[in-house]
Amino acid sequence: MTLHEAIQQVLLKAKTPLIAKDIAEILNRNSWYVKKDGSKIANSQIGARVKNYPQLFHKENGYIALKGSTGILPKKAIKQQKQIPVKNLDKNTELTLKVLMNEKNFKTITGHSHLIPNAPGLYCIRIKNPKSLQTVFSNVLAERKHSIIYIGLASKSLEKRFLNQELRAKGHGTFFRSLGAILGYLPEEGSLIGKSNQSNYKLSSNNEQKIIEWIDENLMINWVAVTDNLNGLEKKLINQHLPLLNIAGNPGALNNVSILRDKCKKIARG
């Protein structure tokens, strides 16, 4: 966790503006952020970091507060990227996307996973209750006014990519690792040593099972089988909805998620 994200967490938990001295004292006690030299965080360091992130913090009469309700950049404050053009988007394709994103079409995983086909397509994952996540993440969903946490594609098989890798950890699922990271699950130290891919870390079988159980209890899913222009359609949807856990190609990607993922990689690399 970076210093400015640690300050965010302090202010979120306090639910009131604080002076730099109070923030420094709290962080020195809870160790959410630790300096490389092990020395204590100074009041001046808090002030300097707040000054460097005017988009996140507001300071008045010595008191530091989060901008907005969360301190996370709201959707309207994100530098918008140009919408990805999708060529020849016919009525059938538009209908397909509406079917995919219609909240009424989402299903529980238990009892429906066997229906996921062995065919290319798009998938979307929502969370039943955003408050089951840490406050910093549930508040982002509240700002964005949706419950979408991930949108992805399967170029060959929804069954293999979406079900097996992303929901059941059979392989290297990007969503599964990101979810595990924000839920606080860490890989075994040094588990990537000697591996050619230094990003695809795995969790212990015990932790994987805990995440799978959490997925079954807390998430809803939907998918559509489609073959044409999968990359273009996925980019269009990510740009439009800014899913919580998508990082690549997402103008609303959260630094918090990237930092937690990088922490897991660092541990796995030893």
C-alpha positions, 0 to 999 in steps of 0.5 A: 500500500502506498502512503497516499492510499494508506492516508485514504484508508485512515480518513475512510475509517475516521469518517472525519477530516484529520490533521497531519499529526493525527494521520501520522500517529495512526499510520505509525501505530497500524503499519499500513505504510512502512518507510523503507528505512523503518523510521516513523512517518513525519507530519511533513511527509503526510502534508507533502503527499496530500499536496501531491494528490490534489485530486484525492485530498482537500486541506483547509485550516490544517485539516485533511479530508477526502474529496468526494465521499471516497477519496477515489477518483470519481468517474467524472474526474477520470480522464476519459479515453476515446470510446473504442469504435466497434465497426459494423455493430449491427442490431444483433450485436447491440442486442447481444450486449444488452442481453449480456449486461441486463442485470435481470439476466445474471445468475447464481454460480451454483446451479448454473455453472454447468450451462457455461458453453464450450464456445467463444464469448463475453462474460460479466461478473457482478457482486450481490452486495458491494458492502461485502468488499472493503469500504474503499472498493464498495465506495467506488461501486457506489460512485459508479452506480453499478455492481459490475466487478469484471468483464472479460472475453474467452477467445476459444471457450467460455467453459475453459476461460470463464468457468475453469480459470476465472471462477475455479482457479484451474489455470491462470485466471486474471480475475481470480488473482485480482479478487484474491488480492483485494480479499487479502489472500497472499501467495506462498513466498518464493512460489514463482522462483525459477518460473518463466512467467513471473506474474502468474502466481498461484495461491495455496489450495486451501486459499483457492478453496476459500476464494471459490466459496466466497465467489459462490456466495457473493457473485452473480454471472452472465455470459453470451456466446459470440465470435465476431470482434470479441476484443472490440466488444470487450473494450467497448464494455470496459470503457462504458462500465469501468468494472472494478477489477479490470486493469488493462484498457480500463480508464477507471482502473484502480491503483489500489488493485494494481498495488495489491496485485504487485504485492502478491507478485513480489511475495511469490518472486521471493 
